[in-house]
Structure formats: structure tokens, C-alpha cells
Amino acid sequence: MFTGKEDHEVSFKKGQALVRAYQKNKVEKEVKALYFGKEAVSRILRQKGCVGLRIYYAKKTTGANTLVITGVDKKGNDIAEGLLAEFGFPCPPYCPPDKSIIM
């Protein structure tokens, strides 16, 4: 089903348009993005049988929106017994200094 070589590339202009379209409909102080460090993502990708990532929309017990990242095997199954990531740094307040880039 999955090989890990699927093409997900999008131009900067198209990515910017997609993000801006989404942000038009969000609440003013709502989280716009989450930052995940390279090591956390690399550790998930280095798991045996992992060919990619699945990113789930999730909600903390506080009601705040978040994301949960899990590895995915070639059959499309989540690697449920493996490493997962959450605890991303939210924007705001951890936004890029140059707000014109994608936001």
C-alpha cells in the first residue's frame, strides 16, 4: 500500500494559499501551527518497518487542539507499539519571526 516514496510536494505559493484559506476561518487566538523537532520525527521514522507518518488532529484535556504523530508501516497500519509524538511547540507564541513566510 505505502512505500515511503509517495510525492507530497507542494509549491510554496500553493502551500501558502492552503494555509491562508484555513486560517481565514479560525478563531483569532487559536493555534496556527505546531513545531516538532527533527530528532523526534527522525526517531519515529527510524522505527523498524516505518515508511511514513500519520498526523492526527487531537484535543488535550484542557480543550486545546494538538497533533499526534505516529509512524506508519507499508500496509498503512499505525505503528501503535512504537514511538509517538505530541507536545509540539504551538504558534503562537512560538511563531516564525518573519510572519510573512506562510502565515
FENNOR-V856199 format. One record per residue. N is the residue number from 1. RES is the residue in three letters. SS is DSSP state (a for helix, b for strand, c for the rest). PHI is phi in degrees with one decimal (none if undefined). BURIAL is 1 if it has 24 or more other ideal C-beta (glycine too) atoms within 12 Angstrom, else 0. Layout:
# FENNOR-V856199
N/RES/SS/PHI/BURIAL ; N/RES/SS/PHI/BURIAL
This chain:
# FENNOR-V856199
1/MET/c/none/0 ; 2/PHE/c/-116.1/0 ; 3/THR/c/-116.0/0 ; 4/GLY/c/91.0/0 ; 5/LYS/c/-111.5/0 ; 6/GLU/c/-62.4/0 ; 7/ASP/c/-92.3/0 ; 8/HIS/c/-117.9/0 ; 9/GLU/c/-64.7/0 ; 10/VAL/c/-138.7/0 ; 11/SER/c/-68.0/0 ; 12/PHE/a/-59.6/0 ; 13/LYS/a/-60.9/0 ; 14/LYS/a/-67.5/0 ; 15/GLY/a/-60.1/0 ; 16/GLN/a/-62.2/0 ; 17/ALA/a/-62.8/0 ; 18/LEU/a/-63.3/0 ; 19/VAL/a/-64.7/0 ; 20/ARG/a/-64.2/0 ; 21/ALA/a/-62.5/0 ; 22/TYR/a/-66.3/0 ; 23/GLN/a/-68.8/0 ; 24/LYS/c/-59.6/0 ; 25/ASN/c/-104.2/0 ; 26/LYS/c/-97.6/0 ; 27/VAL/c/-69.1/0 ; 28/GLU/c/-48.8/0 ; 29/LYS/c/-96.0/0 ; 30/GLU/c/-67.2/0 ; 31/VAL/c/-62.5/1 ; 32/LYS/c/-93.6/1 ; 33/ALA/b/-161.1/1 ; 34/LEU/b/-127.6/1 ; 35/TYR/b/-97.5/0 ; 36/PHE/c/-123.0/1 ; 37/GLY/c/-68.7/0 ; 38/LYS/a/-56.3/0 ; 39/GLU/a/-65.2/0 ; 40/ALA/a/-61.8/1 ; 41/VAL/a/-68.2/1 ; 42/SER/a/-61.5/0 ; 43/ARG/a/-62.6/0 ; 44/ILE/a/-65.8/1 ; 45/LEU/a/-67.0/1 ; 46/ARG/c/-80.4/0 ; 47/GLN/c/-64.2/1 ; 48/LYS/c/-55.9/0 ; 49/GLY/c/84.3/0 ; 50/CYS/c/-78.8/1 ; 51/VAL/c/-115.9/1 ; 52/GLY/b/-179.5/1 ; 53/LEU/b/-122.7/1 ; 54/ARG/b/-123.3/1 ; 55/ILE/b/-117.0/1 ; 56/TYR/b/-97.4/0 ; 57/TYR/b/-70.9/0 ; 58/ALA/b/-146.3/0 ; 59/LYS/b/-136.1/0 ; 60/LYS/c/-75.8/0 ; 61/THR/c/-63.3/0 ; 62/THR/c/-77.5/0 ; 63/GLY/c/96.8/0 ; 64/ALA/c/-72.0/0 ; 65/ASN/b/-75.0/0 ; 66/THR/b/-150.9/1 ; 67/LEU/b/-128.7/1 ; 68/VAL/b/-122.5/1 ; 69/ILE/b/-107.4/1 ; 70/THR/b/-131.7/1 ; 71/GLY/b/-76.3/1 ; 72/VAL/b/-130.8/1 ; 73/ASP/c/-90.2/1 ; 74/LYS/c/-65.4/0 ; 75/LYS/c/-87.4/0 ; 76/GLY/c/92.0/0 ; 77/ASN/c/-83.2/0 ; 78/ASP/b/-66.5/1 ; 79/ILE/c/-87.5/1 ; 80/ALA/c/-67.5/0 ; 81/GLU/c/-89.0/0 ; 82/GLY/c/-97.3/0 ; 83/LEU/c/-77.9/1 ; 84/LEU/b/-127.2/1 ; 85/ALA/b/-128.6/1 ; 86/GLU/c/-144.2/1 ; 87/PHE/c/33.2/0 ; 88/GLY/c/-69.0/1 ; 89/PHE/b/-83.6/0 ; 90/PRO/b/-77.3/0 ; 91/CYS/b/-115.9/0 ; 92/PRO/c/-74.7/0 ; 93/PRO/c/-94.4/0 ; 94/TYR/c/-89.4/0 ; 95/CYS/c/-94.1/0 ; 96/PRO/c/-62.8/0 ; 97/PRO/c/-58.5/0 ; 98/ASP/c/-92.8/0 ; 99/LYS/c/-65.5/0 ; 100/SER/c/-81.4/0 ; 101/ILE/c/-57.6/0 ; 102/ILE/c/-125.6/0 ; 103/MET/c/-81.6/0
